[in-house]
Structure formats: structure tokens, C-alpha cells
Amino acid sequence: MLQEEYKVELEVFEGPLDLLLYLIKKDEVDIYDIPIERITNQYMKYMEVMRMLDLNIAGDFLVMAATLMMIKSRMLLPVEERKEEDDEDDNDPRWDLVRQLVEYKKFKDVALHLEECEFVQENIFGRNGEGVQLGPEMELAMQDVNIFDLISAFNEALSKVEREDLKEIFSERFTVADKIELIVSTLERTEKMAFSSLFSGMVSRGEIVCTFLALLELIRLKQVQARQDSVFGEIVIVKAEG
């Protein structure tokens, strides 16, 4: 098994609230009226992929999965039965989760605003800095990709490959180390590469998983970066600066 041969240890991993906000934004749904069944199903699919990759899922993800399943089951109850259970006139099983998401999003937005302010401040020069020569501005502002963007793109690549027969799986041998060398050598020849091109020509799920684990390890080691020019846009892999 690939997981037994190699494990990717991610130091910092976005939490379950980040994943839910990601799914809500991706599906363009109202955060105050979450389609709980659809979001729960998508959340569980991401959990399956993370388990398959053996990404050391934090306990918070499992707690959130249980919470979503509970909310989903309660949403199936008639409104009258829900009122009897909670002894409230207007109780929505989703409300506590919505409140958590809204508060968390506020903190994230504030943190992002402060980060942008810090970036702007770093590029402000006083009178003594009038002679500073700045490099050319980038034509396209590229944003770092989060882990959920990567998992989403990986799952899409994996879905295009049929499940192999067990005999075919055991007859093949792919290693994460080999795929790391392949990605590094490719980026030595070119400045960037599309995420989808990583799996070009691959017909084995095992090889695709191996390649993705290699990419995660290179990102963790800060040797490469995953970027995209727009929200949910094409993911591009580039060599890390410095």
C-alpha cells in the first residue's frame, strides 16, 4: 500500500470550518440557508479522499462530520417534532453551525485584511527611498492555493481513471521519491506547469495518488508552490521563490 510506504506530514492543515466555507463558496450557496444534505455529502467525499491519502485527519474533522450527519438527520424530521424536541418556537438545526461559520469568517476576513495592509506597508517608501528601484509588476496576481483546492483538483483527476484490477495494481510499482524527482526536474526545464499536466497520460490510480503525495511533500518542504490566478481557477505549480 502507498500509505504504508510513505506518509505526508502536513504541519498546518486548515480545519473543518475552512472546508465548509470552501464548499459553500464553491457552490455559491447562501451561508444562512445551507443545503445541508448536499454540503454534508460533499464534505464526506473530501473526508474519503483525505483518508485515502492518509493525511492525518484531525479529530475536529471527525467531530464536524458527526455534527453534519446529526443536523442532516434532524432536518428530515417534521417541523412539529423538532419543536417538541427543543421546546422552541422557531428552531433550525443548522443555526449553531451557521453562527460558527459566520463568526469564523469574520475573523478570517479581518486576518486577511491585516495581511494585505502589512503587504502594502512593506512597499511604502519614505523620502529617503525615492531612489529605490522596484522590479517590474506582475501582469497577473497569483494567489496561493489551499489544501482543499488541491484535493478537489486531485479528485477530479482521479475520477477520470477507471478502477484497476488487483493484479494490475500489484504488478505496478510507483514511489513518491521518483515522482518528487520527476516534478523537480520538470520545473527545472520550465518556469511553471499546470496541475492537470502532472497526471497527463497516467492510467493508474496508484500512480496518480503517488504523484499527488509527491506534490504535497514538495509544498510542505517549501520547494514548490501551487498558485491560481482566480478563485477556483486553473492551478499552476511553480518553483518556490528563494
C-alpha positions as CSV (number, residue, x, y, z in Angstrom):
1,M,0.0,0.0,0.0
2,L,1.2,3.5,-0.8
3,Q,0.2,4.8,2.6
4,E,2.4,2.2,4.3
5,E,5.4,3.2,2.2
6,Y,5.1,6.9,2.6
7,K,3.2,9.4,4.7
8,V,2.9,13.1,4.1
9,E,3.0,15.0,7.4
10,L,1.4,18.4,6.9
11,E,2.3,20.7,9.8
12,V,-0.7,23.1,9.4
13,F,-3.9,21.9,7.9
14,E,-7.0,24.0,7.5
15,G,-9.8,23.0,9.8
16,P,-13.3,21.7,9.2
17,L,-14.8,25.2,9.2
18,D,-12.4,26.2,6.4
19,L,-13.6,23.2,4.4
20,L,-17.3,24.1,4.9
21,L,-16.6,27.7,3.9
22,Y,-14.8,26.4,0.9
23,L,-17.7,24.2,-0.2
24,I,-20.2,27.0,0.4
25,K,-18.2,29.4,-1.7
26,K,-17.6,26.9,-4.4
27,D,-21.3,26.0,-4.7
28,E,-22.3,29.7,-4.4
29,V,-24.9,28.9,-1.7
30,D,-26.3,31.2,1.0
31,I,-24.4,30.7,4.2
32,Y,-27.7,31.4,6.1
33,D,-29.6,28.8,4.2
34,I,-27.1,25.9,3.8
35,P,-28.4,23.0,1.7
36,I,-27.2,20.6,4.4
37,E,-27.7,17.3,2.5
38,R,-25.6,18.5,-0.4
39,I,-22.9,20.1,1.7
40,T,-22.7,17.0,4.0
41,N,-22.3,14.6,1.0
42,Q,-19.5,16.8,-0.4
43,Y,-17.8,17.1,3.0
44,M,-17.9,13.3,3.4
45,K,-16.3,12.9,-0.1
46,Y,-13.4,15.1,0.9
47,M,-13.0,13.1,4.0
48,E,-12.8,9.9,1.9
49,V,-10.1,11.4,-0.2
50,M,-8.1,12.6,2.8
51,R,-8.4,9.2,4.4
52,M,-7.2,7.5,1.1
53,L,-4.2,9.9,1.1
54,D,-3.6,9.2,4.8
55,L,-3.3,12.9,5.6
56,N,-3.6,12.5,9.4
57,I,-7.1,13.9,9.7
58,A,-7.5,15.9,12.9
59,G,-10.2,14.9,15.3
60,D,-12.1,18.2,14.6
61,F,-12.9,16.9,11.1
62,L,-14.5,13.7,12.5
63,V,-16.5,15.8,15.1
64,M,-17.7,18.0,12.3
65,A,-18.7,15.0,10.2
66,A,-20.8,13.7,13.1
67,T,-22.3,17.1,13.6
68,L,-23.3,17.4,9.9
69,M,-24.8,13.9,10.0
70,M,-26.8,14.8,13.1
71,I,-28.1,18.1,11.5
72,K,-28.9,16.2,8.3
73,S,-31.0,13.6,10.2
74,R,-32.8,16.3,12.2
75,M,-33.7,18.2,9.1
76,L,-35.6,15.1,7.9
77,L,-37.9,15.4,10.9
78,P,-41.2,17.2,10.6
79,V,-41.1,20.8,12.0
80,E,-43.5,19.8,14.7
81,E,-41.3,17.1,16.1
82,R,-38.3,19.4,16.0
83,K,-40.2,21.9,18.1
84,E,-41.1,19.3,20.6
85,E,-37.5,18.2,21.0
86,D,-36.1,21.6,21.5
87,D,-39.1,23.3,23.1
88,E,-38.6,26.3,20.9
89,D,-41.0,28.0,18.5
90,D,-38.5,28.6,15.7
91,N,-35.6,26.2,15.8
92,D,-33.4,25.4,12.8
93,P,-30.9,22.6,13.4
94,R,-28.4,24.5,11.2
95,W,-28.4,27.7,13.3
96,D,-25.5,26.8,15.6
97,L,-23.3,25.8,12.7
98,V,-24.3,28.9,10.7
99,R,-23.3,31.1,13.7
100,Q,-19.9,29.4,14.0
101,L,-19.3,29.8,10.3
102,V,-20.2,33.5,10.2
103,E,-18.1,34.3,13.3
104,Y,-15.1,32.3,11.9
105,K,-15.5,34.0,8.5
106,K,-15.3,37.4,10.2
107,F,-12.0,36.5,11.9
108,K,-10.6,35.2,8.6
109,D,-11.6,38.3,6.7
110,V,-10.0,40.5,9.4
111,A,-6.8,38.5,9.3
112,L,-6.7,38.7,5.5
113,H,-7.3,42.5,5.7
114,L,-4.4,42.9,8.2
115,E,-2.2,40.8,6.0
116,E,-3.0,43.0,2.9
117,C,-2.3,46.1,5.0
118,E,1.1,44.7,6.0
119,F,1.9,43.9,2.4
120,V,1.0,47.5,1.3
121,Q,3.1,49.0,4.2
122,E,6.1,47.0,3.2
123,N,6.0,48.6,-0.2
124,I,5.7,52.2,1.0
125,F,9.0,54.2,0.9
126,G,9.7,57.5,2.6
127,R,11.6,60.4,1.1
128,N,14.9,58.7,1.6
129,G,13.7,55.8,-0.5
130,E,12.9,57.8,-3.7
131,G,15.8,56.2,-5.5
132,V,14.8,52.6,-4.8
133,Q,14.4,50.6,-8.0
134,L,11.5,48.2,-7.9
135,G,11.2,45.2,-10.2
136,P,8.5,45.0,-12.9
137,E,5.0,44.5,-11.7
138,M,3.5,41.1,-12.3
139,E,0.9,41.1,-15.1
140,L,-1.2,38.6,-13.2
141,A,-1.6,38.4,-9.4
142,M,-1.3,34.7,-8.5
143,Q,-2.8,33.5,-5.2
144,D,-1.7,30.6,-3.1
145,V,-3.9,27.5,-3.4
146,N,-5.2,26.0,-0.2
147,I,-5.3,22.2,0.5
148,F,-9.0,21.9,-0.4
149,D,-8.4,23.3,-3.9
150,L,-5.6,20.7,-4.4
151,I,-7.8,17.9,-3.1
152,S,-10.7,19.0,-5.4
153,A,-8.4,19.0,-8.4
154,F,-6.9,15.7,-7.4
155,N,-10.3,14.1,-7.0
156,E,-11.2,15.3,-10.5
157,A,-8.1,13.7,-12.0
158,L,-8.8,10.5,-10.1
159,S,-12.4,10.3,-11.3
160,K,-11.2,10.1,-14.9
161,V,-9.4,6.9,-14.3
162,E,-11.2,3.6,-14.0
163,R,-10.6,1.3,-11.0
164,E,-7.9,-1.3,-11.8
165,D,-7.9,-5.0,-11.3
166,L,-6.0,-6.0,-8.2
167,K,-3.5,-7.9,-10.4
168,E,-2.7,-4.7,-12.3
169,I,-2.2,-2.8,-9.1
170,F,0.3,-5.3,-7.6
171,S,2.2,-5.5,-10.9
172,E,2.9,-1.8,-10.9
173,R,5.5,0.0,-8.7
174,F,5.5,3.7,-8.2
175,T,7.3,5.6,-5.5
176,V,6.8,9.1,-4.1
177,A,10.5,9.7,-4.3
178,D,10.5,9.0,-8.0
179,K,7.6,11.4,-8.6
180,I,9.3,14.1,-6.5
181,E,12.4,13.8,-8.8
182,L,10.1,14.0,-11.8
183,I,8.3,17.2,-10.6
184,V,11.6,18.9,-9.7
185,S,13.3,18.0,-12.9
186,T,10.2,19.2,-14.9
187,L,10.3,22.6,-13.1
188,E,14.0,22.9,-13.8
189,R,13.1,22.9,-17.5
190,T,10.1,25.1,-17.3
191,E,9.0,28.0,-15.1
192,K,5.6,26.6,-14.3
193,M,3.3,23.7,-15.1
194,A,-0.4,23.2,-15.0
195,F,-1.7,20.9,-12.2
196,S,-3.6,18.8,-14.7
197,S,-0.5,18.2,-16.7
198,L,1.0,16.4,-13.7
199,F,-1.3,13.4,-14.4
200,S,-1.1,13.6,-18.2
201,G,-1.0,10.1,-19.7
202,M,-1.5,8.4,-16.4
203,V,-4.0,5.5,-16.4
204,S,-3.3,4.1,-12.9
205,R,-4.9,5.4,-9.8
206,G,-1.9,4.3,-7.8
207,E,0.4,6.4,-10.0
208,I,-1.9,9.4,-9.6
209,V,-2.0,9.1,-5.8
210,C,1.8,8.8,-5.7
211,T,2.2,11.9,-7.8
212,F,-0.2,13.9,-5.7
213,L,1.6,12.8,-2.5
214,A,4.9,13.9,-4.0
215,L,3.4,17.3,-4.8
216,L,2.2,17.7,-1.2
217,E,5.6,16.8,0.2
218,L,7.3,19.4,-2.1
219,I,4.8,22.0,-0.9
220,R,5.4,21.1,2.7
221,L,9.2,21.4,2.1
222,K,8.6,24.8,0.5
223,Q,10.3,23.7,-2.7
224,V,7.3,24.4,-4.9
225,Q,4.1,26.5,-4.7
226,A,0.6,25.9,-6.0
227,R,-1.0,29.1,-7.4
228,Q,-4.1,30.1,-9.2
229,D,-5.0,33.4,-10.9
230,S,-8.6,33.3,-9.8
231,V,-10.9,31.7,-7.3
232,F,-11.4,28.0,-8.4
233,G,-9.3,28.7,-11.5
234,E,-6.6,26.6,-13.1
235,I,-4.0,25.5,-10.5
236,V,-0.4,26.2,-11.6
237,I,2.7,24.6,-10.0
238,V,5.8,26.8,-9.8
239,K,9.2,26.6,-8.1
240,A,9.2,28.3,-4.7
241,E,11.0,31.7,-4.5
242,G,14.4,31.6,-2.9
